Amino acid sequence: MTVSNATPPANTDTDTIAPRRVEVVSTHSDLPIASRVRLTSIPRTPLKPGQVRIGMLAMAINPADLLQLEGSYGTQPALPFVPGHEGVAVVLECAPDVSDLVWGDRVLPMGPAGCWADERVMSRRQLVSIPAGADVQQCAMLTANPATASVLLSHMRALQPGDWVLQNAANSAVGQCVRQIAQQRGLRVINVVRRSAATTPPSGNGMVWVVDAGDDAQSLRDKVSAATGGTPVQLALDAVGGSASQGLAQALSDGGLLVVYGLLSGQPCTVPAHDLVFRGLQVRGFWLASWFADTGNRQKTRSLYPDLVTMVQAGTLRMAVEAVYPLEQVHDALAHAARPMRSGKILLAGAWAGREVARPLSAA
Ligand SMILES: NC(=O)c1ccc[n+]([C@@H]2O[C@H](COP(=O)([O-])OP(=O)(O)OC[C@H]3O[C@@H](n4cnc5c(N)ncnc54)[C@H](OP(=O)(O)O)[C@@H]3O)[C@@H](O)[C@H]2O)c1
């Protein structure tokens, strides 16, 4: 199934769409991940002041969503809840007091989970407008991973063109974004992956690939040192945790900063006390949700999404997609997303994908 930016047919009958949503009914580890959700229909209720009804076009399945289905995420809504932290949508209907959006506008829903649905009702202030022509699939993946990559490169350590950054899980969506944003800033990146098939594109233009299983810190340190010619590495971005944290930590220069932003291994981070005490290494965690919630970052967030959308439109920011499933195939989509060795994201397509809006909805 494709999700396109094509103009919808002029005679689309909006009332033929009976909206549905995915609900998480269990986070029990005895159940396969795909069996923890069900698809249910949702009524269209009248809008309250300040609200907007949106039709979901495409939604990403991210590790954060899988963690929430396991009951292990930083926020866990009470069961049953509608999962899905990011997607792109079209405006279907606005409350009378919402005057700056019109039906057909494209928006990114921000805030709590709830994107895996054909339709959502959200407060106007939870929606970020994006240009109508922006690529639907790329915009469906814009909220979390590109923003994380941008903040990690901009606000953890002061970096100058030519500086090296070290990252693991480098073929992930965050890793792809780190590479592309770094390239635009003249930064050089050592990209650690756990399998050689993931080392694409090849090394060059300040990008180096290192294949490392994450269990031999000395070996990674040697590979990094060979790649940089001994030039200091002051920032490492860790999506894995466990023994992989030790590998990155030991490859950092004295005084370097290890930022742990993911827990893909599910294991506690191991960083030798020796490196913390005698080499002055710093370790910190990062969660985009907390970063946004910090009022001290408000000014920095203003241009974040407009800049990312501009990059998508310019073709300088792209994340790979492996497959798109219609919402009714959410069980297959989840099983696919939970598999290792993917070549890109798994997306869901809502009922409005490819149909969009021909005339305003009337609330049932
Ligand atoms: N802290 C935040 O605010 C924040 C925001 C966004 C994302 N994240 C985190 O960023 C990480 C990447 O997310 P994403 O959406 O970019 O991922 P993704 O595109 O779905 O890709 C998953 C990646 O993880 C790798 N991987 C999985 N398990 C691994 C393990 N045990 N050891 C090493 N590599 C492993 C996979 O490698 P293979 O291809 O070899 O299977 C693949 O590169 C996740 O941990 C996510 O939770 C954090």
The ligand as an SDF file (V2000), in Angstrom:
LIG
                    3D

 48 52  0  0  0  0  0  0  0  0999 V2000
   15.1310    9.4870   24.2510 N   0  0  0  0  0  0  0  0  0  0  0  0
   14.3250    9.9540   23.3040 C   0  0  0  0  0  0  0  0  0  0  0  0
   13.6890   11.0150   23.4590 O   0  0  0  0  0  0  0  0  0  0  0  0
   14.1770    9.1710   22.0600 C   0  0  0  0  0  0  0  0  0  0  0  0
   13.4880    9.7120   20.9560 C   0  0  0  0  0  0  0  0  0  0  0  0
   13.4260    8.9440   19.7780 C   0  0  0  0  0  0  0  0  0  0  0  0
   14.0050    7.6790   19.7350 C   0  0  0  0  0  0  0  0  0  0  0  0
   14.6180    7.1970   20.8470 N   0  0  0  0  0  0  0  0  0  0  0  0
   15.2570    5.8840   20.8590 C   0  0  0  0  0  0  0  0  0  0  0  0
   16.1460    5.8140   19.7800 O   0  0  0  0  0  0  0  0  0  0  0  0
   16.3700    4.4490   19.4760 C   0  0  0  0  0  0  0  0  0  0  0  0
   16.2570    4.2800   17.9740 C   0  0  0  0  0  0  0  0  0  0  0  0
   14.9070    4.5180   17.6060 O   0  0  0  0  0  0  0  0  0  0  0  0
   14.5210    4.4800   16.0650 P   0  0  0  0  0  0  0  0  0  0  0  0
   13.0640    4.7360   15.9480 O   0  0  0  0  0  0  0  0  0  0  0  0
   15.4400    5.3530   15.3270 O   0  0  0  0  0  0  0  0  0  0  0  0
   14.8510    2.9330   15.7360 O   0  0  0  0  0  0  0  0  0  0  0  0
   14.4930    2.1030   14.4320 P   0  0  0  0  0  0  0  0  0  0  0  0
   14.5680    2.9730   13.2260 O   0  0  0  0  0  0  0  0  0  0  0  0
   13.2290    1.3610   14.6700 O   0  0  0  0  0  0  0  0  0  0  0  0
   15.7040    1.0710   14.3400 O   0  0  0  0  0  0  0  0  0  0  0  0
   15.9860    0.1950   15.4060 C   0  0  0  0  0  0  0  0  0  0  0  0
   17.4900    0.0700   15.4750 C   0  0  0  0  0  0  0  0  0  0  0  0
   17.9020   -0.5300   16.6680 O   0  0  0  0  0  0  0  0  0  0  0  0
   18.9070   -1.4890   16.3920 C   0  0  0  0  0  0  0  0  0  0  0  0
   18.8980   -2.4200   17.5030 N   0  0  0  0  0  0  0  0  0  0  0  0
   17.8360   -3.0310   18.0660 C   0  0  0  0  0  0  0  0  0  0  0  0
   18.2120   -3.7660   19.1210 N   0  0  0  0  0  0  0  0  0  0  0  0
   19.5570   -3.6040   19.2420 C   0  0  0  0  0  0  0  0  0  0  0  0
   20.5310   -4.1150   20.1250 C   0  0  0  0  0  0  0  0  0  0  0  0
   20.2020   -4.9520   21.1370 N   0  0  0  0  0  0  0  0  0  0  0  0
   21.8010   -3.7580   19.9420 N   0  0  0  0  0  0  0  0  0  0  0  0
   22.1630   -2.9250   18.9500 C   0  0  0  0  0  0  0  0  0  0  0  0
   21.2770   -2.4070   18.0610 N   0  0  0  0  0  0  0  0  0  0  0  0
   19.9970   -2.7440   18.2110 C   0  0  0  0  0  0  0  0  0  0  0  0
   18.4960   -2.0510   15.0670 C   0  0  0  0  0  0  0  0  0  0  0  0
   19.5810   -2.7010   14.4520 O   0  0  0  0  0  0  0  0  0  0  0  0
   19.3600   -3.8630   13.3170 P   0  0  0  0  0  0  0  0  0  0  0  0
   18.9490   -3.1330   12.0700 O   0  0  0  0  0  0  0  0  0  0  0  0
   20.6780   -4.5050   13.2310 O   0  0  0  0  0  0  0  0  0  0  0  0
   18.2610   -4.7650   13.8220 O   0  0  0  0  0  0  0  0  0  0  0  0
   18.0930   -0.7570   14.3550 C   0  0  0  0  0  0  0  0  0  0  0  0
   19.2290   -0.0590   13.9370 O   0  0  0  0  0  0  0  0  0  0  0  0
   15.3260    3.6630   20.2700 C   0  0  0  0  0  0  0  0  0  0  0  0
   15.9290    3.1720   21.4390 O   0  0  0  0  0  0  0  0  0  0  0  0
   14.3160    4.7140   20.6460 C   0  0  0  0  0  0  0  0  0  0  0  0
   13.5830    4.3920   21.7940 O   0  0  0  0  0  0  0  0  0  0  0  0
   14.7250    7.9170   21.9950 C   0  0  0  0  0  0  0  0  0  0  0  0
  1  2  1  0
  2  3  2  0
  2  4  1  0
  4  5  1  0
  4 48  2  0
  5  6  2  0
  6  7  1  0
  7  8  2  0
  8  9  1  0
  8 48  1  0
  9 10  1  0
  9 46  1  0
 10 11  1  0
 11 12  1  0
 11 44  1  0
 12 13  1  0
 13 14  1  0
 14 15  2  0
 14 16  1  0
 14 17  1  0
 17 18  1  0
 18 19  2  0
 18 20  1  0
 18 21  1  0
 21 22  1  0
 22 23  1  0
 23 24  1  0
 23 42  1  0
 24 25  1  0
 25 26  1  0
 25 36  1  0
 26 27  1  0
 26 35  1  0
 27 28  2  0
 28 29  1  0
 29 30  1  0
 29 35  2  0
 30 31  1  0
 30 32  2  0
 32 33  1  0
 33 34  2  0
 34 35  1  0
 36 37  1  0
 36 42  1  0
 37 38  1  0
 38 39  2  0
 38 40  1  0
 38 41  1  0
 42 43  1  0
 44 45  1  0
 44 46  1  0
 46 47  1  0
M  CHG  2   8   1  16  -1
M  END
$$$$
